[in-house]
Every structure is written in structure tokens, then in C-alpha cells.
Amino acid sequence: MKTIVDVLVYLSVRGLFAVLGVLPQWVRVALFANLFRLALLVMPKLKRTCLQNLELAFPERDEGWRREILRKNMNEMGRLLADTVRLATIDLAWIQAHMNFQQIESCTGRLKALGGPGALIITGHLGSFELLGHTCGLIDYPIAPVARKFGSPLLDKWWTGLREISGNRIIDRKGGYKAMLAAVLQGTPVAVLFDQNVTSKHAVFVDWFGTQAATTKAIALIAIKTRAPIFVTSLRYVGGDRYEVDALDCDCTDIYEDSQASYEEKVRILTQRISDLYCQLIVKFPEGWFWLHRRWKTRPEGDKRAIYS
């Protein structure tokens, strides 16, 4: 029975991709965006979470501005899915015609000249992140993204193949720390989506738009162990089916060489520095972030606030 369900799920997704693949991009974006809007309509709690997140991140903005950002956010969520549908058809020629990736080329060029450990590419659910990973492989900078496996083996095999079609190599998120560390030490850049809530066991608490948020400490642990270069990146839609890669250099040399700070302090300070840079990218493109996610759900010990109603 489980095998039959696996086959049905796989065939359904492949069939959906085939149908959607023949539609123009603007139709796919509109279709997915309207599905997200419908979800907010039938699940008011989800919409409330988005607005609560926007209020936490931008308390100085009025409600009208936050609602407008949420409206635009539905378009960007639709674009994320629409870009994923066409991923297999996007080649280097398309990237060169539709994308400005000078910032990441500057970073990768410097890394190739330096040699040493692979970089830590820190990204998240901001803009079309699947397309960002695909781009890295196509511009001759293959990466090892960390991703969660699907429950369906057939679907997971196909989806992983789609993600690796440009030369990338997926690292399974479950128990992925050792594989991430090994890849960095071997000189392979590792890409991590780090902007989601994690459990207290795996978290270090840092300010995220001024409110403490449970953030993965795996990046800091690997960075301190390897002294790998760190880049904070995202892919921003700029209109007309064109995109721009934002890439910020996160220099942590002072943290690595600080003989006064404890190991735990270094983990916290480094994670905070990465978080600050990533929040800068969200401020630059607020309509592109995943406001649906309960980023501040896990609270520090002693903090009994219920962030979400």
C-alpha cells in the first residue's frame, strides 16, 4: 500500500509540473499567488501569523503598509513556486539574460583564488531561493545545499535530481552536520537555509529584528572549526522576469581570533552577525520573505510570552 501511495504521489506531482510547464510564467505566478491568497482567506490564523511577524519586524510601520507588503508577498510566494516549476528549463544563457549575479561572481572569484576550505553560503526563504541555488551551479560554482528529504522516496529521488541538474550536490538535512563539515573541509561550498525557527536543543538565541529568535548554531560551529569564509545571500526579483543576487561578505576573523571570548560566546556573536546581515536583505526586499513561518515560536528559557495568538 505504501508503495502504491508513493507512486501515486510521484505521478501526480510530475503530471502537475508537466501541465504547469506549458503555461507562461506570468500565468503560473498569478495561479500560485491566488492559491496563497485563498489559503490566507480560509485560514485566518495563517494571515494573523503573517501580520504579527510583520509587526514584530517593522513596528515603526503602520498597518496599511504591512498589509500591502503581505499582498505583494503572495506574488513573491507564487513566483518562488513558478520558478521551481521551470527550473529544469533554465540554462546559462537564460541566467545571463535575466539575472545580475555580479556580487556572487565577485565573491566566488576571490574564493577560487584563495583556495582553502569551502565557503558557507548562508541564505533562507527570501526570494526565489531554489533558482539561486540553480544559478550557482550554472555559473560554474557548484554548491552543496542542505535540504530536507521528502517522505515519498520516488518523489524525493526526482526532486533531488532536479536540484542537482546544474551540478549541485544535496546534503540531507537529517544528521547533516558531519556531511556539511566534511564538504567544507574538502573545499565544497555549503549552502544553508538558516532563517527558520528551530528547537531549543539545536538553537542559539539571537536578536532577529529586535526579538530573540531560536536560530541554528550549526553554521557557527562549522565556521569556528574550519574558519570558512561566510557569505549571506538572497535572490531579489526586480521586475520584468529579471533578478538580482545580493551577496554580503560576513568577515568573522575577529571572532575566530578572539582569545577572551568563550566558545559559547563566539557561537552566539557569530550567529548574531550573520542574522544582522540577513535581516538587512529582508529590509531591502520585505515582500520576498516567508512571513508565513512562525519565526519566533521557540522562546528562550524563562520567556513565557506567547508570540502567536
C-alpha positions in Angstrom: 0.0 0.0 0.0 2.8 2.4 0.9 4.5 1.7 -2.5 1.2 2.5 -4.3 0.8 5.7 -2.5 4.4 6.7 -3.2 3.8 6.0 -7.0 0.6 8.0 -7.0 2.2 11.0 -5.2 5.1 10.9 -7.6 3.0 10.7 -10.7 0.6 13.4 -9.5 3.5 15.9 -8.9 5.2 15.0 -12.2 1.8 15.4 -14.0 1.2 18.8 -12.3 4.7 20.0 -13.3 4.1 18.9 -16.9 0.8 20.8 -17.1 2.1 23.9 -15.4 5.3 23.8 -17.5 3.4 24.7 -20.7 1.9 27.8 -19.2 3.5 31.3 -19.5 5.5 32.3 -16.4 3.1 35.2 -15.5 0.2 32.8 -15.5 2.0 30.4 -13.2 2.9 33.3 -10.8 -0.7 34.5 -10.8 -2.1 31.0 -10.2 0.2 30.2 -7.3 -0.2 33.7 -5.8 -4.0 33.3 -5.8 -3.7 29.9 -4.2 -1.7 31.5 -1.4 -4.3 34.3 -1.1 -7.0 31.6 -0.9 -5.1 29.9 1.9 -5.0 33.1 3.9 -8.7 33.6 3.3 -9.7 30.1 4.6 -7.1 30.0 7.3 -7.3 33.3 9.1 -4.8 32.1 11.7 -2.2 32.0 9.0 -2.9 35.5 7.9 -2.7 36.6 11.5 0.8 35.0 11.8 2.0 36.9 8.8 0.8 40.3 10.2 2.2 39.5 13.6 5.6 38.7 12.1 5.5 42.0 10.1 4.6 43.9 13.2 7.5 42.4 15.1 9.9 43.1 12.3 8.6 46.6 11.4 6.9 48.1 14.5 7.5 51.6 13.1 5.4 50.9 10.1 1.6 51.3 10.1 -0.9 48.5 9.5 -1.7 49.7 6.0 2.0 49.3 4.9 2.2 45.8 6.5 -1.0 44.7 4.7 0.5 46.0 1.4 3.7 44.1 2.0 1.6 40.9 2.7 -0.3 41.5 -0.6 3.0 41.7 -2.5 4.3 38.7 -0.6 1.7 36.5 -2.1 3.0 37.4 -5.5 6.6 36.5 -4.5 5.5 33.2 -2.9 3.8 32.5 -6.2 7.0 33.4 -8.1 9.0 31.1 -6.0 6.8 28.1 -6.9 6.6 29.2 -10.6 10.4 29.4 -10.8 10.7 26.0 -9.3 8.4 24.5 -12.0 10.6 25.9 -14.8 13.9 25.1 -13.1 14.9 22.2 -15.4 14.5 24.5 -18.5 16.7 27.3 -17.2 20.2 27.3 -18.6 23.2 29.5 -18.5 22.0 31.6 -21.5 18.8 32.4 -19.6 20.7 33.2 -16.4 22.9 35.6 -18.3 19.9 37.3 -20.0 17.7 37.6 -16.9 20.0 37.8 -13.9 22.6 40.2 -12.4 24.9 38.0 -10.4 28.0 40.2 -10.3 28.1 40.3 -6.5 28.2 36.5 -6.2 30.8 36.3 -9.0 33.0 38.7 -7.1 32.8 36.5 -4.0 33.3 33.2 -5.8 36.2 34.6 -7.8 38.0 35.7 -4.6 37.4 32.3 -3.0 38.8 30.4 -6.0 41.9 32.5 -5.9 42.4 31.9 -2.1 41.8 28.2 -2.1 41.3 26.7 1.4 38.0 25.4 2.9 34.8 25.8 1.1 32.6 28.7 1.9 29.4 28.7 3.9 26.7 30.2 1.8 24.0 31.5 4.2 20.6 32.0 2.7 17.0 31.5 3.5 13.4 31.8 2.4 13.8 35.2 0.8 13.0 35.5 -2.9 13.4 32.6 -5.3 16.0 30.6 -3.3 15.6 27.4 -5.5 16.6 29.5 -8.5 19.5 31.0 -6.6 21.0 27.5 -5.9 20.4 26.5 -9.5 22.3 29.7 -10.6 25.3 28.8 -8.6 25.8 25.5 -10.4 25.3 27.1 -13.8 27.9 29.8 -13.3 30.5 27.2 -12.5 30.3 27.4 -8.8 28.5 24.2 -7.7 27.4 24.1 -4.1 26.1 21.5 -1.6 22.7 22.8 -0.4 21.3 21.3 2.8 17.7 20.2 2.3 15.1 18.1 3.9 14.1 14.9 2.2 10.5 14.1 1.1 8.6 11.3 2.7 8.0 9.8 -0.7 11.2 8.0 -2.0 10.2 8.3 -5.7 9.3 12.0 -5.3 12.5 12.7 -3.3 14.7 11.0 -5.9 13.2 13.0 -8.7 13.2 16.3 -6.7 16.8 15.8 -5.7 17.7 15.1 -9.3 16.0 18.4 -10.3 18.0 20.3 -7.7 21.3 18.7 -8.8 20.8 19.1 -12.5 23.1 22.2 -12.6 25.9 20.4 -10.8 25.0 20.9 -7.2 25.0 18.0 -4.6 22.3 17.9 -2.0 23.1 17.2 1.7 20.3 15.6 3.7 19.3 17.9 6.5 18.7 15.0 8.8 22.0 14.3 10.5 23.7 16.6 8.1 26.2 18.3 10.3 29.0 15.8 9.6 28.4 15.9 5.9 28.4 19.7 5.9 31.7 19.8 7.9 33.3 17.2 5.5 32.2 19.2 2.4 33.6 22.5 3.7 36.9 20.8 4.7 37.1 19.3 1.2 36.6 22.8 -0.4 33.0 22.5 -1.4 30.7 25.5 -0.7 27.8 24.5 1.6 24.5 26.4 1.3 22.2 26.6 4.3 18.7 27.9 4.7 19.1 29.3 8.2 16.1 31.7 8.8 13.6 29.3 10.3 12.7 28.5 13.9 14.5 25.6 15.5 14.0 23.7 18.8 15.9 24.9 21.9 18.1 21.9 21.7 19.7 22.9 18.4 19.4 26.7 18.9 21.3 29.7 19.9 19.1 32.7 20.7 20.0 35.9 18.9 18.1 39.2 18.1 16.1 38.9 14.9 14.6 42.3 14.2 15.0 43.1 17.9 13.3 40.0 19.3 15.1 36.9 20.4 14.7 34.0 17.9 15.9 30.4 18.1 18.5 30.1 15.3 20.5 27.1 14.2 24.0 27.0 15.7 25.4 24.5 13.2 26.7 27.3 11.0 28.7 28.9 13.8 30.1 25.5 14.9 31.4 24.7 11.4 32.7 28.2 10.8 34.7 28.2 14.1 36.1 24.8 13.4 37.1 25.5 9.8 37.4 29.3 9.6 35.4 29.0 6.4 34.5 32.3 4.5 30.9 33.2 5.1 28.6 34.9 2.6 25.0 35.9 3.2 22.9 35.8 0.1 19.5 36.1 -1.5 17.8 36.4 -4.9 15.7 39.5 -5.3 13.1 40.0 -8.1 13.5 43.4 -9.8 10.6 43.2 -12.3 10.3 42.1 -15.9 11.3 38.5 -15.2 14.7 39.8 -14.0 16.5 39.0 -10.8 19.5 40.3 -8.8 21.7 38.3 -6.5 22.6 40.0 -3.2 25.8 38.7 -1.5 27.2 40.2 1.7 30.7 39.2 2.9 30.5 38.2 6.6 34.0 38.7 7.9 34.4 36.8 11.2 38.2 36.8 11.5 38.0 38.9 14.7 35.7 36.3 16.3 37.9 33.4 15.3 41.0 35.1 16.8 39.3 36.5 20.0 41.2 34.7 22.8 39.0 36.3 25.5 35.6 35.1 24.3 34.4 31.6 25.3 33.4 29.1 22.7 29.7 29.6 23.5 30.1 33.4 23.2 31.8 33.0 19.8 28.9 30.9 18.6 26.4 33.5 19.7 28.3 36.5 18.4 28.9 34.9 15.0 25.3 33.8 14.6 24.2 37.3 15.6 26.4 38.8 12.9 25.0 36.5 10.2 21.5 37.3 11.4 22.0 41.0 11.2 23.3 40.8 7.7 20.4 38.6 6.6 17.8 40.9 8.2 19.4 43.7 6.1 18.5 41.7 3.0 14.9 41.3 4.2 14.6 45.0 4.8 15.8 45.5 1.2 13.1 43.1 -0.1 10.5 42.7 2.6 7.8 41.4 0.2 10.1 38.4 -0.6 10.5 36.8 2.8 8.5 33.8 4.2 6.2 35.7 6.6 4.0 32.6 6.9 6.6 31.0 9.1 6.4 31.3 12.9 10.0 32.5 13.2 9.7 33.5 16.9 7.8 30.4 18.1 10.5 28.9 20.4 11.2 31.1 23.3 14.3 31.4 25.5 14.2 29.8 28.9 12.3 31.9 31.3 10.4 33.8 28.5 6.8 32.8 28.8 5.4 35.1 26.2 3.1 33.7 23.6 4.3 35.4 20.5 1.5 34.0 18.3 -2.2 34.1 19.1 
